[in-house]
Amino acid sequence: MSNERMPIKALESALNEVISIKLKDQRVFRGRLTRCDIYMNLTLADAEELEDEEVRAKYGSILIRGNNILWIQIPE
């Protein structure tokens, strides 16, 4: 598999971009990706929790464990 098709490389290229993440418990978060590791643990700055496309709560910086992630939306 080429480096461009590896998920971790896609995440690294999205550092400092705003991404959306859906967790296995169906919660959705949006924020600026500040860190990621090989386990897909992510740190978001200026994070918001969304419900039906509306902001439900605002957070400063949050850590999301990779094993809780259902999907990640990265801007093109």
CNS distance restraints for C-alpha pairs under 8 A (distance, minus, plus):
assign (resid   1 and name CA) (resid   5 and name CA) 6.62 0.50 0.50
assign (resid   1 and name CA) (resid   6 and name CA) 7.14 0.50 0.50
assign (resid   2 and name CA) (resid   6 and name CA) 6.87 0.50 0.50
assign (resid   3 and name CA) (resid   9 and name CA) 6.49 0.50 0.50
assign (resid   4 and name CA) (resid   9 and name CA) 6.35 0.50 0.50
assign (resid   4 and name CA) (resid  10 and name CA) 6.95 0.50 0.50
assign (resid   5 and name CA) (resid   9 and name CA) 7.42 0.50 0.50
assign (resid   5 and name CA) (resid  10 and name CA) 7.39 0.50 0.50
assign (resid   6 and name CA) (resid  10 and name CA) 6.60 0.50 0.50
assign (resid   7 and name CA) (resid  11 and name CA) 6.33 0.50 0.50
assign (resid   8 and name CA) (resid  12 and name CA) 6.16 0.50 0.50
assign (resid   8 and name CA) (resid  36 and name CA) 7.98 0.50 0.50
assign (resid   8 and name CA) (resid  37 and name CA) 7.65 0.50 0.50
assign (resid   8 and name CA) (resid  38 and name CA) 6.61 0.50 0.50
assign (resid   8 and name CA) (resid  40 and name CA) 7.07 0.50 0.50
assign (resid   9 and name CA) (resid  13 and name CA) 6.19 0.50 0.50
assign (resid  10 and name CA) (resid  14 and name CA) 6.42 0.50 0.50
assign (resid  11 and name CA) (resid  15 and name CA) 6.65 0.50 0.50
assign (resid  11 and name CA) (resid  36 and name CA) 7.10 0.50 0.50
assign (resid  11 and name CA) (resid  74 and name CA) 7.74 0.50 0.50
assign (resid  12 and name CA) (resid  36 and name CA) 7.04 0.50 0.50
assign (resid  14 and name CA) (resid  18 and name CA) 7.98 0.50 0.50
assign (resid  14 and name CA) (resid  19 and name CA) 7.96 0.50 0.50
assign (resid  14 and name CA) (resid  33 and name CA) 7.05 0.50 0.50
assign (resid  14 and name CA) (resid  74 and name CA) 6.83 0.50 0.50
assign (resid  14 and name CA) (resid  75 and name CA) 7.76 0.50 0.50
assign (resid  15 and name CA) (resid  32 and name CA) 7.63 0.50 0.50
assign (resid  15 and name CA) (resid  33 and name CA) 5.23 0.50 0.50
assign (resid  15 and name CA) (resid  34 and name CA) 5.74 0.50 0.50
assign (resid  15 and name CA) (resid  35 and name CA) 6.91 0.50 0.50
assign (resid  16 and name CA) (resid  32 and name CA) 5.47 0.50 0.50
assign (resid  16 and name CA) (resid  33 and name CA) 5.14 0.50 0.50
assign (resid  16 and name CA) (resid  34 and name CA) 5.62 0.50 0.50
assign (resid  17 and name CA) (resid  32 and name CA) 5.25 0.50 0.50
assign (resid  17 and name CA) (resid  33 and name CA) 5.82 0.50 0.50
assign (resid  17 and name CA) (resid  74 and name CA) 7.99 0.50 0.50
assign (resid  17 and name CA) (resid  75 and name CA) 7.56 0.50 0.50
assign (resid  18 and name CA) (resid  30 and name CA) 6.79 0.50 0.50
assign (resid  18 and name CA) (resid  31 and name CA) 5.12 0.50 0.50
assign (resid  18 and name CA) (resid  32 and name CA) 4.17 0.50 0.50
assign (resid  18 and name CA) (resid  33 and name CA) 6.22 0.50 0.50
assign (resid  18 and name CA) (resid  74 and name CA) 7.57 0.50 0.50
assign (resid  18 and name CA) (resid  75 and name CA) 7.41 0.50 0.50
assign (resid  19 and name CA) (resid  30 and name CA) 5.64 0.50 0.50
assign (resid  19 and name CA) (resid  31 and name CA) 5.76 0.50 0.50
assign (resid  19 and name CA) (resid  32 and name CA) 6.24 0.50 0.50
assign (resid  19 and name CA) (resid  33 and name CA) 6.60 0.50 0.50
assign (resid  19 and name CA) (resid  72 and name CA) 7.15 0.50 0.50
assign (resid  19 and name CA) (resid  73 and name CA) 5.71 0.50 0.50
assign (resid  19 and name CA) (resid  74 and name CA) 5.15 0.50 0.50
assign (resid  19 and name CA) (resid  75 and name CA) 6.71 0.50 0.50
assign (resid  20 and name CA) (resid  28 and name CA) 6.95 0.50 0.50
assign (resid  20 and name CA) (resid  29 and name CA) 5.63 0.50 0.50
assign (resid  20 and name CA) (resid  30 and name CA) 4.33 0.50 0.50
assign (resid  20 and name CA) (resid  31 and name CA) 6.76 0.50 0.50
assign (resid  20 and name CA) (resid  72 and name CA) 5.82 0.50 0.50
assign (resid  20 and name CA) (resid  73 and name CA) 5.02 0.50 0.50
assign (resid  20 and name CA) (resid  74 and name CA) 6.93 0.50 0.50
assign (resid  21 and name CA) (resid  28 and name CA) 5.56 0.50 0.50
assign (resid  21 and name CA) (resid  29 and name CA) 5.20 0.50 0.50
assign (resid  21 and name CA) (resid  30 and name CA) 6.33 0.50 0.50
assign (resid  21 and name CA) (resid  69 and name CA) 6.96 0.50 0.50
assign (resid  21 and name CA) (resid  70 and name CA) 7.60 0.50 0.50
assign (resid  21 and name CA) (resid  71 and name CA) 5.87 0.50 0.50
assign (resid  21 and name CA) (resid  72 and name CA) 4.53 0.50 0.50
assign (resid  21 and name CA) (resid  73 and name CA) 6.27 0.50 0.50
assign (resid  22 and name CA) (resid  26 and name CA) 6.10 0.50 0.50
assign (resid  22 and name CA) (resid  27 and name CA) 5.74 0.50 0.50
assign (resid  22 and name CA) (resid  28 and name CA) 4.37 0.50 0.50
assign (resid  22 and name CA) (resid  29 and name CA) 6.46 0.50 0.50
assign (resid  22 and name CA) (resid  69 and name CA) 6.13 0.50 0.50
assign (resid  22 and name CA) (resid  70 and name CA) 5.52 0.50 0.50
assign (resid  22 and name CA) (resid  71 and name CA) 5.37 0.50 0.50
assign (resid  22 and name CA) (resid  72 and name CA) 6.51 0.50 0.50
assign (resid  23 and name CA) (resid  27 and name CA) 5.41 0.50 0.50
assign (resid  23 and name CA) (resid  28 and name CA) 6.34 0.50 0.50
assign (resid  23 and name CA) (resid  68 and name CA) 5.54 0.50 0.50
assign (resid  23 and name CA) (resid  69 and name CA) 4.47 0.50 0.50
assign (resid  23 and name CA) (resid  70 and name CA) 4.98 0.50 0.50
assign (resid  23 and name CA) (resid  71 and name CA) 7.07 0.50 0.50
assign (resid  24 and name CA) (resid  68 and name CA) 5.65 0.50 0.50
assign (resid  24 and name CA) (resid  69 and name CA) 5.89 0.50 0.50
assign (resid  24 and name CA) (resid  70 and name CA) 5.14 0.50 0.50
assign (resid  27 and name CA) (resid  49 and name CA) 7.26 0.50 0.50
assign (resid  27 and name CA) (resid  50 and name CA) 7.27 0.50 0.50
assign (resid  27 and name CA) (resid  51 and name CA) 7.46 0.50 0.50
assign (resid  28 and name CA) (resid  49 and name CA) 5.83 0.50 0.50
assign (resid  28 and name CA) (resid  50 and name CA) 5.37 0.50 0.50
assign (resid  28 and name CA) (resid  51 and name CA) 7.02 0.50 0.50
assign (resid  29 and name CA) (resid  47 and name CA) 6.64 0.50 0.50
assign (resid  29 and name CA) (resid  48 and name CA) 5.54 0.50 0.50
assign (resid  29 and name CA) (resid  49 and name CA) 4.51 0.50 0.50
assign (resid  29 and name CA) (resid  50 and name CA) 5.89 0.50 0.50
assign (resid  30 and name CA) (resid  44 and name CA) 7.87 0.50 0.50
assign (resid  30 and name CA) (resid  47 and name CA) 5.54 0.50 0.50
assign (resid  30 and name CA) (resid  48 and name CA) 5.29 0.50 0.50
assign (resid  30 and name CA) (resid  49 and name CA) 6.55 0.50 0.50
assign (resid  30 and name CA) (resid  50 and name CA) 7.36 0.50 0.50
assign (resid  31 and name CA) (resid  44 and name CA) 5.26 0.50 0.50
assign (resid  31 and name CA) (resid  45 and name CA) 5.68 0.50 0.50
assign (resid  31 and name CA) (resid  46 and name CA) 5.45 0.50 0.50
assign (resid  31 and name CA) (resid  47 and name CA) 4.17 0.50 0.50
assign (resid  31 and name CA) (resid  48 and name CA) 6.29 0.50 0.50
assign (resid  32 and name CA) (resid  44 and name CA) 5.17 0.50 0.50
assign (resid  32 and name CA) (resid  45 and name CA) 5.09 0.50 0.50
assign (resid  32 and name CA) (resid  46 and name CA) 6.43 0.50 0.50
assign (resid  32 and name CA) (resid  47 and name CA) 7.01 0.50 0.50
assign (resid  33 and name CA) (resid  42 and name CA) 7.08 0.50 0.50
assign (resid  33 and name CA) (resid  43 and name CA) 6.03 0.50 0.50
assign (resid  33 and name CA) (resid  44 and name CA) 4.66 0.50 0.50
assign (resid  33 and name CA) (resid  45 and name CA) 6.55 0.50 0.50
assign (resid  34 and name CA) (resid  42 and name CA) 7.60 0.50 0.50
assign (resid  34 and name CA) (resid  43 and name CA) 5.55 0.50 0.50
assign (resid  34 and name CA) (resid  44 and name CA) 5.63 0.50 0.50
assign (resid  34 and name CA) (resid  45 and name CA) 6.53 0.50 0.50
assign (resid  35 and name CA) (resid  42 and name CA) 5.64 0.50 0.50
assign (resid  35 and name CA) (resid  43 and name CA) 5.06 0.50 0.50
assign (resid  35 and name CA) (resid  44 and name CA) 7.34 0.50 0.50
assign (resid  36 and name CA) (resid  40 and name CA) 5.79 0.50 0.50
assign (resid  36 and name CA) (resid  41 and name CA) 5.55 0.50 0.50
assign (resid  36 and name CA) (resid  42 and name CA) 4.60 0.50 0.50
assign (resid  36 and name CA) (resid  43 and name CA) 6.56 0.50 0.50
assign (resid  37 and name CA) (resid  41 and name CA) 5.68 0.50 0.50
assign (resid  37 and name CA) (resid  42 and name CA) 7.07 0.50 0.50
assign (resid  39 and name CA) (resid  66 and name CA) 5.82 0.50 0.50
assign (resid  39 and name CA) (resid  67 and name CA) 7.88 0.50 0.50
assign (resid  40 and name CA) (resid  65 and name CA) 7.09 0.50 0.50
assign (resid  40 and name CA) (resid  66 and name CA) 4.47 0.50 0.50
assign (resid  40 and name CA) (resid  67 and name CA) 7.80 0.50 0.50
assign (resid  41 and name CA) (resid  63 and name CA) 7.12 0.50 0.50
assign (resid  41 and name CA) (resid  64 and name CA) 5.71 0.50 0.50
assign (resid  41 and name CA) (resid  65 and name CA) 4.51 0.50 0.50
assign (resid  41 and name CA) (resid  66 and name CA) 4.33 0.50 0.50
assign (resid  41 and name CA) (resid  67 and name CA) 7.88 0.50 0.50
assign (resid  42 and name CA) (resid  63 and name CA) 5.69 0.50 0.50
assign (resid  42 and name CA) (resid  64 and name CA) 5.20 0.50 0.50
assign (resid  42 and name CA) (resid  65 and name CA) 6.55 0.50 0.50
assign (resid  42 and name CA) (resid  66 and name CA) 6.91 0.50 0.50
assign (resid  43 and name CA) (resid  61 and name CA) 6.91 0.50 0.50
assign (resid  43 and name CA) (resid  62 and name CA) 5.60 0.50 0.50
assign (resid  43 and name CA) (resid  63 and name CA) 4.46 0.50 0.50
assign (resid  43 and name CA) (resid  64 and name CA) 6.32 0.50 0.50
assign (resid  44 and name CA) (resid  61 and name CA) 5.54 0.50 0.50
assign (resid  44 and name CA) (resid  62 and name CA) 5.38 0.50 0.50
assign (resid  44 and name CA) (resid  63 and name CA) 6.54 0.50 0.50
assign (resid  45 and name CA) (resid  59 and name CA) 7.99 0.50 0.50
assign (resid  45 and name CA) (resid  60 and name CA) 5.85 0.50 0.50
assign (resid  45 and name CA) (resid  61 and name CA) 4.35 0.50 0.50
assign (resid  45 and name CA) (resid  62 and name CA) 6.67 0.50 0.50
assign (resid  46 and name CA) (resid  58 and name CA) 7.38 0.50 0.50
assign (resid  46 and name CA) (resid  59 and name CA) 6.15 0.50 0.50
assign (resid  46 and name CA) (resid  60 and name CA) 4.91 0.50 0.50
assign (resid  46 and name CA) (resid  61 and name CA) 6.00 0.50 0.50
assign (resid  47 and name CA) (resid  58 and name CA) 6.07 0.50 0.50
assign (resid  47 and name CA) (resid  59 and name CA) 5.08 0.50 0.50
assign (resid  47 and name CA) (resid  60 and name CA) 5.94 0.50 0.50
assign (resid  47 and name CA) (resid  61 and name CA) 6.21 0.50 0.50
assign (resid  47 and name CA) (resid  62 and name CA) 6.77 0.50 0.50
assign (resid  48 and name CA) (resid  55 and name CA) 6.36 0.50 0.50
assign (resid  48 and name CA) (resid  56 and name CA) 7.32 0.50 0.50
assign (resid  48 and name CA) (resid  57 and name CA) 5.71 0.50 0.50
assign (resid  48 and name CA) (resid  58 and name CA) 4.43 0.50 0.50
assign (resid  48 and name CA) (resid  59 and name CA) 5.83 0.50 0.50
assign (resid  49 and name CA) (resid  55 and name CA) 5.92 0.50 0.50
assign (resid  49 and name CA) (resid  56 and name CA) 5.46 0.50 0.50
assign (resid  49 and name CA) (resid  57 and name CA) 5.14 0.50 0.50
assign (resid  49 and name CA) (resid  58 and name CA) 6.36 0.50 0.50
assign (resid  49 and name CA) (resid  59 and name CA) 7.90 0.50 0.50
assign (resid  50 and name CA) (resid  54 and name CA) 5.32 0.50 0.50
assign (resid  50 and name CA) (resid  55 and name CA) 4.58 0.50 0.50
assign (resid  50 and name CA) (resid  56 and name CA) 5.22 0.50 0.50
assign (resid  50 and name CA) (resid  57 and name CA) 7.20 0.50 0.50
assign (resid  51 and name CA) (resid  55 and name CA) 6.37 0.50 0.50
assign (resid  51 and name CA) (resid  56 and name CA) 5.89 0.50 0.50
assign (resid  64 and name CA) (resid  68 and name CA) 7.32 0.50 0.50
assign (resid  64 and name CA) (resid  69 and name CA) 7.80 0.50 0.50
assign (resid  65 and name CA) (resid  69 and name CA) 7.21 0.50 0.50
